[in-house]
């Protein structure tokens, strides 16, 4: 049996129409969306299938949508490929996707996961609304070069920093909107491609500090168990299984750079022979190909 890891996408992967086919073919998916809608107080399936995108793209809505869609996709995937379940030896998720990974590893229940991501999304949306800020991808440069761009564009009192190390040549930065504006021109001069991301604010920076207290408060009322299989954390790109560590890591994750490339390399070093991206989009499949083309990664979800 090939040693297998599951990867779960983060915010930005959402799109209007996500889950339409899944909901049509899978009774389990319909049950999960119904349970989530009862917890959230709105029809999540209708939002995912029909939008509008202006609402689905709000952090407070997109985070629960992606979590539930990933969990439903996982259930459908195992229905179709039951043999894979016994092959999975590790999980990881990109930012928000870490909650889907924790569910897949048996560390949190589905219901608690919905409550957590709803609280996280609402708190991050509130923090983002308080400060004009955002994120952008810088393509084609090394980490040191991106750090230099941020240092040159950032003025006193502003935040602009690396927020997500996705894969070779793809680094996301995050900070005040004014500093991003200045960085855009400097990136072009350096020969890099600069792409603004459709997110509410400067995730994975201290601009999100107000959301940390909210999440910690909610985490105190959630049962977290030791995971059945290791989760490779965004914060340190190390494997974790202890329940006592997860709450701290989830709180730190909101204001810490996402070590995604290092997480993939950690999984590869553990002998993973097959990756599956479970949920919306194919972003993580792309990062895996950029990190190591020799190891297969398949995307599953709609």
N, C-alpha and C positions, 0 to 999 in steps of 0.2 A: 504494500500500500504506500502511495506517495505521501510524504509528510506535507500537510496542507495548512495554509493560513487563510483566514477570511479577512477582507478589508471592507470598511464601511465608509461611504462618502460623507462629506460635511456640507455646510451651508454654501449655497451657490449652485448646487447640483439640481435644485428643484426646478420644475417646469410645469406649466399648465397642461394637464392631460396625464400626469404621472399617476400610475396605478390603475388606469382605466381597464387595461387588459387583465391585470392581476385581480381586480375586484370582480370582473366578469367570470373568470374561470375558477377562482379559489374561494370556497366557503370559509376557510380559515382566515383568509385576508379580510373578508367581509366582517367576520366576528371581531377581529382586531380593530378595524376601523370603527365599528359600532361601539366597542368598549372605550376607545380613545375619545370618541365624540361625546360620550356620556360624561367622561372626566373633564373634558375641555369646555363643554357647554355650547359647542357649535358643530355643524356637520362637516367633519374633516374630509370625508370622501368627496363631497360635493366641491369643496374648495380645491382639492387636488385635481379633480377631473375637469372642472369648469372655470376655476379662478374666481375673480380676475387676477391677472398676474401682479397688479399693484398691491393686492392684498396678500397673495401667496408669498411674495418676495419680502414682506415685512418680517423682520427677525422673530417677532413674537409668534408668527404663524408658520414660517418656513421650518423652524427647528422642530416643532412637534410633527409637522408633515413629513419631514425627512426621516425622523426616528421611526414613526409608525410604518412608513413605506418600506424602510429597510427591514424591519422585523417581519412584516408581511411577506416581503420578497424572500427572506430567509426561510420562512415556513414553506413557501411554495417551492423553493429550490430543493429543500430536503425531501419534499413529497416526490419530486421528480428524480432526484439523485440521492436516495437514502444511503447509498454506500459511502458517500463523501463524509457523512457525519462522523464516522469512526476514524476518518483520516485527519480530521482537524486537530492540530496540536497547538495553535496559537491564533490570536486575533489582534487587530489594530483598527483604529478608526481615526479619520482626519477631523480634528477639532470636535464638532458636534457628533461626528461618527463614533467617537469613543464611547458614547452612551449606548449606541447600538452594539458595539463590541462587548461592552460589559454585560448587556443582556444575553448576547450569544454565548458568553463564557459562564453564565449562570450566577453572576454576582449581584444582579438586580432583577426584580420582577418587571414585567411589562407595564403594569399599572404605575409602579413607582418611577419607571423610566419616563412615562408620559408626563407625570407630575414634575419631575426634575427638569426635563427639557422645556416644558411650558414656563416654569419659573425662570430658568436660565435665559430663555429667549426674551421674555418680558423685561427682565432686569437689564439685559444687554441692549435692548431697544431703547429703554429709558436712558441709559448711560450714553448711548450714541446720540440721542436727540438733544442732550444737554451740551454737546460740544461739536462744532462743525468739523468733521473728521471723515476719514475713509481709508481705503486700501487700494493698492495697485500691484500688478505683477511686473517685475522687471526681468526681461528675457535676454539671455545672451551674455551675462556677466558672472564673474565669480563673487563669492561672499565678500571678500575684502573690497572689491570694487563697489559693490552695492552699499557697504558700510560707508565708504568714502562719499558716495552720492548723498546719502542721508545726512552725513555730517556737514556737507557743504550747503544743503538746502534748509537745514533746521536752524531756526533763529532762537535766541534766548526765550525760555518759557514754553517752547514748542516741543512736541514729541514727534519724532520720525525715526522708525527703526525697522529692522528686519522682523517680520512677524511669522513667516512660514517658509521653511526651507523645503520646498516640494521635491525637487529632483535636480540633477545637474543642469544648470542654465535657466532654472525657473525659480525665482525667489520673490515672495510677496513682501511688500513693505506696508507699514501702517502708521498713521499719525494724523496730525492736524491738516486740514484741507489746504491751508495756505502753504504749508511746507511741501505737500504733495504737488501743488501747482508749480513751485520752483523746481522741484526734483524732475518733473516731466521734461522740462527743457534741457536740464543737465544730462538726463539719461539719453536723450536724442543725440546730444553732442558726443556722448561716450560710445555711440553706436548700438545702444540697446533699444529694444522694443518696450514700450511703456503702456500697459493696459489697465485702465481703471476697472476695479471690481464692483459688481453690483451688490454691495453690502451697506448696511446702515451706518457703520462707523469704524473706528480704529480698533478692531478686535486684536487681542493678544498684545495689548499695551496697557500702561497704567491708566489710560483713559477709561478702561473698563473696571477700574477698582471698585466703584460703587456696586457693581454687579456681584462682586466676590462675596460681600457680606450677606447679600440676599441668598446666594446659592448655599453658603455655609449654613445659614439658618434652616433652609429646606432640607439639606443633607442630614441634619440632626434628627429629622423625623422619618428618615428612610432606612429600611433595613438593607445593609450591604453585607454580602456573604463572601467568603473566600471563593475565588473563581475556580471552576473545574479545570480550566486550561489557562496558560499565561496570557496576559494582555501586555503588549508593548506600548508604553505610555508616550504620549506626545511630549511630555515635559522633559524626560531624560533619555528616551529611546532605550529604556531597559525593561526587562520582563518583570511583571508583578502578578502575584496571586493572592496576597494577604488583604483581607477586608479592611484592616486597620490603615492601609496605605491609600486606598482608593479615594476617600473623601478629600484628603489633603491634595492629592494629585489633580482631582477635578477642579478644585478651587484655584490652584496655581495655574492650571491650564488657561484660564480666561485671560491672564495677563502675561503669559510666557510665550516665547516663540515656539511654534510647532516644529518639532524635529522629525519631519516626515521622512526625508531621505535617509537619515540615520536610523529611523525605525525600520525601514525596508531593509537596510543593510544588516541590521541586527537580526531580523528574521532570516535573511539569506545565510548569515553566519551560523544559524541554528540548524541549517540543513533543509530548510523549506524547499520543496520541489514543485509545488503547485500553489498558485494564488487564485482566489476568486474575489471579485469586487461585487458586493451584494447591495443592491439599491439603485438609486437614480444615477444615470449618466455613466461616463467612462473615464472620468478624470484620473482616477487612481490607477486604472489599467495603463493609461498613458505615462504616469509617473514611474510605474514599474518598468515599462519598456525603456524609458530613458535611464533608469538606474542599472538594469541588467536585462538585456534582451533575451538571454538564453533561458530564463526561467518563465514558463508560461503563466499568464494571468488572463482569466476570462471574466467578463462582466455579465451579471445576471440581474435583471430587473427591467421594468418598463415605466 
